Amino acid sequence: MEFILREAERLIQKHKTRNPFEIADCLNINVLYRPLGKLKGIYIYTRRSRYICINNELDSPARRLVCAHEIGHDRFHRHLAIMNPQAQELISYDMSSKPEREANVFAAEILLSDDEVIKLINDAEMNFFRAARELYVPPELMDFKFQILKNRGYRLEAPLNATGDFLKK
């Protein structure tokens, strides 16, 4: 997990933003919006160009999450798309796979700062689900952030155990 967190932090520091659309732009990744049916997003590498295709029916917070998730695939799983164009579908549909989990960890680190999450959780009137809503992320992504924070020594307990398939729903 450490290599994922280091890359996320490196991108945040280098580009001075947590906005995944700005990061994608800085990385020369083309972001497109298309009708994708039940699919929320997909990472495509073709002809030396990189694309993140996002379902155009998603709302703004979901688009933001999918963009961050797909940047994770660009950073760590581009080789799968290069070696086998069919891998794009594998990445998209096998939501319990290691690449999906890694992309979710990356997205959690890009979208949620430690300070922001800790501040909300320490608020006596805030609970896990309200904090996720406040940050415009699904509870499953908040669970991934909790796992990151627990690895950093914070004593947190999430009321759920997210799997990699929450973007499939």
N, C-alpha and C positions, 0 to 999 in steps of 0.2 A: 504494500500500500504506500510505502514511503516515496517510491519513485513517482507515483501518481500525484501525491501531495506536493512534492518538490516542483514538478512541472506546472501544476496549477498556480502555485505561488510565483514561480518564475514568470509566467505569462501575466499575472496580475501586476507584478512589480514592473515588468518591462513596458507594458502598455498602459499602466496606471488606470486600470478599470476592471470592474467585475462584470461589465456588460458583455455578454457572449457575442452579441452582434458586432460590437466594436472590435472584440478580439478576433473574430472570424475575418473581419475586414482587414485588420492588421496582418493576418496570416495569409491573406490572398485566397481565402476560401469563399467561393461564391455561395450565397444563400438564396435559395429559390423557394417560392411558395406554389404548391401544386395540389390538385385534388389527389389524395392518396388513399381514399377509402378508409379502412380501419387503421391503417398504418399512420403513426404520428410523425415519423421522420425517418430519413435514411441518409447514410453517408455514401457518396459515390466518388470513385477515383477513375477518371478516364482521360486518355490522351494527355497525360501530365497535368490535368486540371482536377481540382478538388471541389466538390459540391456538397452542400448540406441542403437537402430538400425537405421542407417542412409542410405538413398538411395545412392547406390554406383555410381549413375550417376550425383550426384551434384558436383559442383566445390568446391574448397577449402573454399572460404568465406561462401558459403551456408552450407557446412558441419559444419563449426565453429558455425554458427548461430543456426543450428538445434541442435547441441550438447548442447549449452548453454540453449536453450529452453527446451530440454528434461531433463536437470539437474533440471530446475525449477519444472518440474512435479515430479521428484524424491523427491525434498525437500518438496513440498507442497501437492502433490496429490497421493502419493504412496498408501494411504489407498483406493483410488478408484480402483487401480489395484489389491490390495490384496483382497478386499471384493468381487470384481466381475471382473474376467478376461475379460469379455466383455467390461468393462469400458475402456480398452485400445483403443478399436475402438471408443468409445464415445469421449474420449479425442482427438483422432486423427481427427475425422471427424466433430465434432461440434466446428468449429473454432471460433464461436462468443461467446463461453461459458466463464464463469468466470475463470475456470482453464486455458483456453488458454490465456486470457488476463493477468492473473497472471504470466504465464510462459513467456510471451513476456516482461513484465515489468522486470522480473528477468534477462532475456537475455540481455535487454538493459543496465541494471546496471552492469552486468558482463562484457560485451564487450566494453562499452563506458565509459571512465572516464569523470568526470565533466570537469576537466581541459582541456583535449584534445578537447572536443566538444566546450567549451567556446572559446578556443584559435582559433579554425577554424572559428567559427561563427563571431568572432570579426575581422577577416581578411576582409578588405574592398573588396577584389576581390573574396571572397568566398560567395556562397549562400547556402541555405539549401540542395539542391540536390547535389551540388558539394561536400559539406562537407560529405554527406552520402557516395558518391562515394569514396572520399578520405579515409574514414574509413572502406571501404569494407562492408558496410551494406546497406540493402534496405532503401529507404526513410521512410517506415512505422516504422522500428525499431528506426530510428532517431526521429520520432514523439513521440514514447513512451519515449525516453530519454528527449525530450523537456518537456513532461508532468511531468517527475520526476524533472527536473530543475525548472519548474514553481512552483512546490510544495515547492521547496527550496528557492523560492523568486526571481528567475531570471525572467526578463521580456523578454519573447521570444514568438514569434508567428510562428507556423509552417504552411506552405501553404497547408497542408492536415490534415485530421482527420482520423488517422489509426484505423481500426477495427482489431479484432483478426484474421481475415482470410487471412492476406497477405502471410502466409506460405503455404496456400492451393494452391496458384496460380502457 
